[in-house]
């Protein structure tokens, strides 16, 4: 049985745009240009994420782990 190959000679799963679908083509802003907050649990800074776009004002924790841990006493 022969393996399927694209006309370019590469395997079919690397042919065309499939191999480059996660490449940033300069459309996303730099991380330093995004708004930042400090986590209420660990105190480390974290940057805005697209999934938080609707409720960025209510986001207090940088991760699920910190949210489960809760806000520390000095950061409430």
DSSP file (Angstrom, degrees, kcal/mol; ACC not computed):
  #  RESIDUE AA STRUCTURE BP1 BP2  ACC     N-H-->O    O-->H-N    N-H-->O    O-->H-N    TCO  KAPPA ALPHA  PHI   PSI    X-CA   Y-CA   Z-CA
    1    1 A X              0   0    0      0, 0.0     2,-0.2     0, 0.0     0, 0.0   0.000 360.0 360.0 360.0 128.9    0.0    0.0    0.0
    2    2 A X        -     0   0    0      1,-0.1     2,-0.2     3,-0.0     3,-0.0  -0.597 360.0-117.1 -86.7 147.3    1.4    3.4   -1.0
    3    3 A X        -     0   0    0     -2,-0.2     2,-0.3     1,-0.1    -1,-0.1  -0.590  31.7-110.1 -81.1 146.5    1.2    6.4    1.3
    4    4 A X        -     0   0    0     -2,-0.2     8,-1.0     7,-0.0     2,-0.4  -0.574  40.7-175.8 -75.1 135.3   -0.8    9.3    0.1
    5    5 A X  B     -A   11   0A   0     -2,-0.3     6,-0.2     6,-0.2     2,-0.1  -0.975  23.8-120.0-132.7 147.8    1.3   12.3   -0.8
    6    6 A X    >   -     0   0    0      4,-2.6     3,-2.5    -2,-0.4     6,-0.1  -0.376  39.6-100.0 -76.7 162.9    0.5   15.8   -1.8
    7    7 A X  T 3  S+     0   0    0      1,-0.3    -1,-0.1     2,-0.1     5,-0.0   0.721 122.2  65.0 -57.6 -20.2    1.8   17.1   -5.2
    8    8 A X  T 3  S-     0   0    0      2,-0.2    -1,-0.3     3,-0.1     3,-0.1   0.584 116.3-112.8 -79.3  -8.4    4.5   18.9   -3.3
    9    9 A X  S <  S+     0   0    0     -3,-2.5     2,-0.2     1,-0.4    -2,-0.1   0.288  82.5 116.0  93.6 -10.5    6.0   15.5   -2.2
   10   10 A X  S    S-     0   0    0      1,-0.1    -4,-2.6     2,-0.1    -1,-0.4  -0.533  80.7 -83.8 -85.7 158.6    5.2   16.1    1.4
   11   11 A X  B >   -A    5   0A   0     -6,-0.2     3,-1.9    -2,-0.2     4,-0.5  -0.250  43.8-109.8 -57.3 152.3    2.7   13.9    3.3
   12   12 A X  G >  S+     0   0    0     -8,-1.0     3,-0.8     1,-0.3    -1,-0.1   0.776 115.8  59.5 -59.0 -29.6   -1.0   14.9    2.7
   13   13 A X  G 3  S+     0   0    0      1,-0.2    -1,-0.3     5,-0.1    -2,-0.1   0.582 108.7  44.3 -80.2  -7.2   -1.4   16.1    6.3
   14   14 A X  G <  S+     0   0    0     -3,-1.9     5,-0.3     4,-0.1    -1,-0.2   0.362  90.5 112.9-109.4   2.4    1.4   18.7    5.9
   15   15 A X  S X  S-     0   0    0     -3,-0.8     3,-1.1    -4,-0.5     4,-0.2  -0.418  75.7 -15.5 -78.2 150.2    0.3   20.0    2.5
   16   16 A X  G >  S-     0   0    0      1,-0.2     3,-0.7     2,-0.1     4,-0.2  -0.236 122.2 -21.2  65.6-144.0   -1.0   23.4    1.9
   17   17 A X  G >  S+     0   0    0      1,-0.2     3,-1.3     2,-0.1     4,-0.3   0.557 113.9  88.8 -80.2  -9.3   -2.1   25.7    4.7
   18   18 A X  G X  S+     0   0    0     -3,-1.1     3,-0.8     1,-0.3    -1,-0.2   0.860  87.1  51.3 -58.5 -35.9   -2.7   22.9    7.1
   19   19 A X  G <  S+     0   0    0     -3,-0.7    -1,-0.3    -5,-0.3     3,-0.2   0.680 116.1  41.0 -75.5 -16.1    0.9   23.0    8.3
   20   20 A X  G X  S+     0   0    0     -3,-1.3     3,-1.5    -4,-0.2    -1,-0.2   0.164  74.4 114.5-117.2  17.9    0.7   26.8    9.0
   21   21 A X  T <  S+     0   0    0     -3,-0.8    -1,-0.1    -4,-0.3    -2,-0.1   0.715  80.3  46.6 -69.4 -18.7   -2.8   27.3   10.5
   22   22 A X  T 3  S+     0   0    0     -3,-0.2     2,-0.4    -4,-0.1    -1,-0.3   0.244  82.1 119.4-105.0  13.2   -1.5   28.4   13.9
   23   23 A X    <   -     0   0    0     -3,-1.5     2,-0.6     1,-0.1    -3,-0.0  -0.651  65.3-128.4 -81.8 130.2    1.1   30.9   12.6
   24   24 A X        -     0   0    0     -2,-0.4    -2,-0.1     1,-0.1    -1,-0.1  -0.685  17.4-164.8 -78.3 119.0    0.5   34.5   13.8
   25   25 A X        -     0   0    0     -2,-0.6    -1,-0.1     1,-0.0    -2,-0.0   0.044  57.7 -85.1 -95.2  26.5    0.6   36.6   10.6
   26   26 A X  S    S+     0   0    0      3,-0.0    -2,-0.1     2,-0.0    -1,-0.0   0.569 103.2 111.1  86.5   9.2    1.0   39.8   12.5
   27   27 A X        +     0   0    0      2,-0.1     2,-0.3     0, 0.0    -3,-0.0   0.742  58.3  78.4 -88.4 -23.9   -2.7   40.4   13.2
   28   28 A X  S    S-     0   0    0      1,-0.1     3,-0.1     0, 0.0     2,-0.0  -0.616  85.7-114.4 -85.9 144.1   -2.7   39.8   16.9
   29   29 A X        -     0   0    0     -2,-0.3    -1,-0.1     1,-0.1    -2,-0.1  -0.355  38.6 -93.4 -72.0 157.9   -1.5   42.6   19.2
   30   30 A X    >   -     0   0    0      1,-0.1     3,-1.6    -2,-0.0     4,-0.5  -0.387  31.6-118.0 -67.3 149.1    1.7   42.1   21.2
   31   31 A X  G >  S+     0   0    0      1,-0.3     3,-1.2     2,-0.2    17,-0.2   0.846 114.7  60.1 -57.4 -34.4    1.2   40.8   24.8
   32   32 A X  G 3  S+     0   0    0      1,-0.3    -1,-0.3    15,-0.1     4,-0.1   0.714 100.2  56.0 -69.2 -18.7    2.7   44.0   26.1
   33   33 A X  G <  S+     0   0    0     -3,-1.6    -1,-0.3     2,-0.1    -2,-0.2   0.550  90.1  92.5 -88.5  -8.2   -0.1   46.0   24.5
   34   34 A X  S <  S-     0   0    0     -3,-1.2     2,-0.0    -4,-0.5    15,-0.0  -0.540  87.6 -98.4 -85.1 151.6   -2.9   44.1   26.2
   35   35 A X        -     0   0    0     -2,-0.2    13,-2.1    12,-0.1     2,-0.3  -0.355  41.9-154.0 -65.9 149.8   -4.4   45.2   29.5
   36   36 A X  E     -B   47   0B   0     11,-0.2     2,-0.3    -4,-0.1    11,-0.2  -0.896  14.7-176.1-126.6 155.4   -3.1   43.5   32.6
   37   37 A X  E     -B   46   0B   0      9,-2.3     9,-2.7    -2,-0.3     2,-0.5  -0.887  28.4-113.4-136.2 168.8   -4.4   42.8   36.1
   38   38 A X  E     -B   45   0B   0     -2,-0.3     7,-0.2     7,-0.2     6,-0.1  -0.925  35.9-111.8-108.2 134.2   -2.9   41.2   39.2
   39   39 A X     >  -     0   0    0      5,-2.6     4,-1.0    -2,-0.5    22,-0.2  -0.356  14.4-141.6 -64.7 137.1   -4.3   37.9   40.4
   40   40 A X  T  4 S+     0   0    0     20,-2.2    32,-1.8     2,-0.1    35,-0.2   0.661  98.3  39.9 -74.0 -16.3   -6.2   38.1   43.7
   41   41 A X  T  4 S+     0   0    0     30,-0.3    -1,-0.1    19,-0.2    20,-0.1   0.878 131.3  16.4 -98.3 -50.9   -4.8   34.7   44.8
   42   42 A X  T  4 S-     0   0    0      2,-0.1    -2,-0.1    30,-0.0     3,-0.1   0.650  88.5-131.4-103.0 -16.9   -1.1   34.6   43.8
   43   43 A X     <  +     0   0    0     -4,-1.0     2,-0.2     1,-0.3    -3,-0.1   0.458  59.5 134.7  83.0  -0.2   -0.5   38.3   43.1
   44   44 A X        -     0   0    0     -6,-0.1    -5,-2.6     1,-0.1    -1,-0.3  -0.531  59.8-107.6 -82.5 149.8    1.1   37.7   39.7
   45   45 A X  E     -B   38   0B   0     -7,-0.2     2,-0.3    -2,-0.2    -7,-0.2  -0.479  35.9-173.6 -74.5 146.8    0.2   39.8   36.7
   46   46 A X  E     -B   37   0B   0     -9,-2.7    -9,-2.3    -2,-0.1     2,-0.2  -0.992  15.6-128.5-140.0 149.8   -1.9   38.3   33.9
   47   47 A X  E     -B   36   0B   0     -2,-0.3   -11,-0.2   -11,-0.2   -12,-0.1  -0.534  33.5 -85.1 -98.8 160.2   -2.9   39.7   30.6
   48   48 A X        -     0   0    0    -13,-2.1     2,-0.3    -2,-0.2    -1,-0.1  -0.280  41.9-159.5 -57.9 141.9   -6.3   40.0   28.8
   49   49 A X    >   -     0   0    0      1,-0.1     3,-1.8   -15,-0.0     4,-0.1  -0.951  26.2-120.9-126.6 149.7   -7.5   36.9   26.9
   50   50 A X  G >  S+     0   0    0     -2,-0.3     3,-1.8     1,-0.3     4,-0.3   0.844 111.8  59.9 -59.3 -35.1  -10.1   36.9   24.2
   51   51 A X  G 3  S+     0   0    0      1,-0.3    -1,-0.3     2,-0.1     3,-0.3   0.685 104.2  52.2 -69.1 -14.6  -12.3   34.4   26.1
   52   52 A X  G <  S+     0   0    0     -3,-1.8     3,-0.3     1,-0.2    -1,-0.3   0.298  77.7 107.0 -96.9   8.0  -12.5   37.1   28.9
   53   53 A X  S X  S+     0   0    0     -3,-1.8     3,-0.6     1,-0.2    -1,-0.2   0.866  78.0  48.1 -57.8 -40.9  -13.6   39.8   26.5
   54   54 A X  T 3  S+     0   0    0     -4,-0.3    -1,-0.2    -3,-0.3     3,-0.2   0.854 127.3  22.3 -70.9 -34.6  -17.2   39.9   27.7
   55   55 A X  T >> S+     0   0    0     -3,-0.3     3,-0.9    -4,-0.2     4,-0.8  -0.186  71.7 134.6-130.4  43.7  -16.5   40.0   31.4
   56   56 A X  G X4 S+     0   0    0     -3,-0.6     3,-0.5     1,-0.2    -1,-0.1   0.833  73.5  61.4 -60.6 -32.8  -12.9   41.4   31.8
   57   57 A X  G 34 S+     0   0    0      1,-0.2    -1,-0.2    -3,-0.2    -2,-0.1   0.808 107.0  44.2 -65.5 -28.9  -14.2   43.7   34.6
   58   58 A X  G <4 S+     0   0    0     -3,-0.9     2,-0.3     2,-0.0    -1,-0.2   0.586  85.7 109.7 -91.6 -11.3  -15.2   40.7   36.7
   59   59 A X    <<  +     0   0    0     -4,-0.8     3,-0.1    -3,-0.5    -7,-0.0  -0.499  29.5 156.2 -70.2 127.0  -12.1   38.6   36.1
   60   60 A X        +     0   0    0     -2,-0.3   -20,-2.2     1,-0.1     2,-0.3   0.572  51.7  61.7-122.8 -20.6  -10.0   38.4   39.3
   61   61 A X        -     0   0    0    -22,-0.2    -1,-0.1   -21,-0.1   -22,-0.1  -0.848  63.8-143.4-118.8 149.3   -7.9   35.3   39.0
   62   62 A X  S    S+     0   0    0     -2,-0.3     2,-0.3     1,-0.1    -1,-0.1   0.693  81.4   4.2 -82.6 -19.5   -5.3   34.2   36.5
   63   63 A X  S  > S-     0   0    0      1,-0.1     4,-2.0     0, 0.0     5,-0.1  -0.955  75.0-100.1-155.9 170.1   -6.3   30.5   36.4
   64   64 A X  H  > S+     0   0    0     -2,-0.3     4,-2.4     2,-0.2     5,-0.2   0.862 120.0  57.8 -63.9 -35.9   -8.7   27.9   37.6
   65   65 A X  H  > S+     0   0    0      1,-0.2     4,-1.7     2,-0.2    -1,-0.2   0.927 108.6  43.9 -61.8 -45.5   -6.2   26.8   40.2
   66   66 A X  H  > S+     0   0    0      2,-0.2     4,-2.0     1,-0.2    -1,-0.2   0.872 111.5  54.1 -68.8 -35.7   -6.0   30.3   41.7
   67   67 A X  H  < S+     0   0    0     -4,-2.0    -2,-0.2     1,-0.2    -1,-0.2   0.900 109.3  48.3 -64.0 -39.4   -9.8   30.6   41.6
   68   68 A X  H  < S+     0   0    0     -4,-2.4    -1,-0.2     1,-0.2    -2,-0.2   0.857 110.7  51.5 -68.0 -34.7  -10.2   27.4   43.5
   69   69 A X  H  < S-     0   0    0     -4,-1.7    -2,-0.2    -5,-0.2    -1,-0.2   0.847 106.0-145.4 -69.8 -34.4   -7.6   28.5   46.1
   70   70 A X     <  -     0   0    0     -4,-2.0     2,-0.2    -5,-0.1    -1,-0.1  -0.098  30.7 -43.5  90.3 168.8   -9.5   31.8   46.6
   71   71 A X        -     0   0    0     -4,-0.1   -30,-0.3     1,-0.1     5,-0.1  -0.477  60.3-120.2 -72.8 137.8   -8.3   35.3   47.3
   72   72 A X    >   -     0   0    0    -32,-1.8     3,-1.0    -2,-0.2     4,-0.4  -0.371  27.1-108.3 -73.7 160.3   -5.6   35.7   49.9
   73   73 A X  G >  S+     0   0    0      1,-0.3     3,-0.9     2,-0.2    -1,-0.1   0.881 117.1  47.7 -59.7 -42.7   -6.4   37.8   53.0
   74   74 A X  G 3  S+     0   0    0      1,-0.2    -1,-0.3     2,-0.1    -3,-0.0   0.624 112.2  51.0 -77.3 -10.3   -4.1   40.7   52.0
   75   75 A X  G <         0   0    0     -3,-1.0    -1,-0.2   -35,-0.2    -2,-0.2   0.329 360.0 360.0-107.5   7.2   -5.5   40.9   48.4
   76   76 A X    <         0   0    0     -3,-0.9    -1,-0.2    -4,-0.4    -2,-0.1   0.481 360.0 360.0 -73.7 360.0   -9.3   40.9   49.2
